Amino acid sequence: MKLLVADDHPIFRKGLIDILLASFSNLQITECKNGKEAIEYIKSEKPEIAILDINMPELNGLEVLESVSKEKLSTRIIILTMYRDREMVKKAMDAGAYAYILKDFAANEIVDCFNNVSANEKYMGTELQSYYTDFVTDDKKKFDLHGLIKKLTHAELKTLKLVSQNRSTRDIAELLFLSEKTIENYRSKICQKLQLPPRNNSLVLWISENKEILASISEF
């Protein structure tokens, strides 16, 4: 199996490679010291797995990951870094990373992580497990929300978009060349299809609570 290890610290690369070779005798490991070398190697040699640091010269690990995902390359990416903040982890996993582990715990986790990714399974470092639970919950919520929005007609979706922009019923009616009563009917149907309670401002409250997820849905 071909493996790429990309990190700009040679001592760290050597220690990581020694651990992997002690556990996996069939690895063909190539080292890179920056993101530009990493993406060039991935494109030309197509290794099954690449371990990337985030903070690298020329291209960082996330930029390499995004390029791999955009070009639909088959290499599975493990992010191995010092960055532990939630948004960084989420950004990497959303971009298509198979695993995310911290350098502080690499010696204890890299073998299990490599086994999981080799089996085409995701892996999250033990210190980051609570993030992973949140991501799974967010993904389910996004999936469910996507399904509800798909039930909306084109006119209802337009109305929902305008409501999310804080447009009044009168404004929406003027923009869509429809009567205010028609817009009120659309709003009522939207609330029914989104399974919202029949109370004033329920749609506005729903939009406020789901802004981040709405922004991530391409149809919205």
PyMOL commands that set and color helices and strands:
alter all, ss='L'
color gray80, all
select helices_A, chain A and resi 10-23+35-45+61-70+86-94+103-118+126-149+154-164+169-176+180-193+202-209+211-216
alter helices_A, ss='H'
color red, helices_A
select strands_A, chain A and resi 2-6+28-32+49-52+76-81+99-102+123-124
alter strands_A, ss='S'
color yellow, strands_A
deselect
rebuild
show_as cartoon
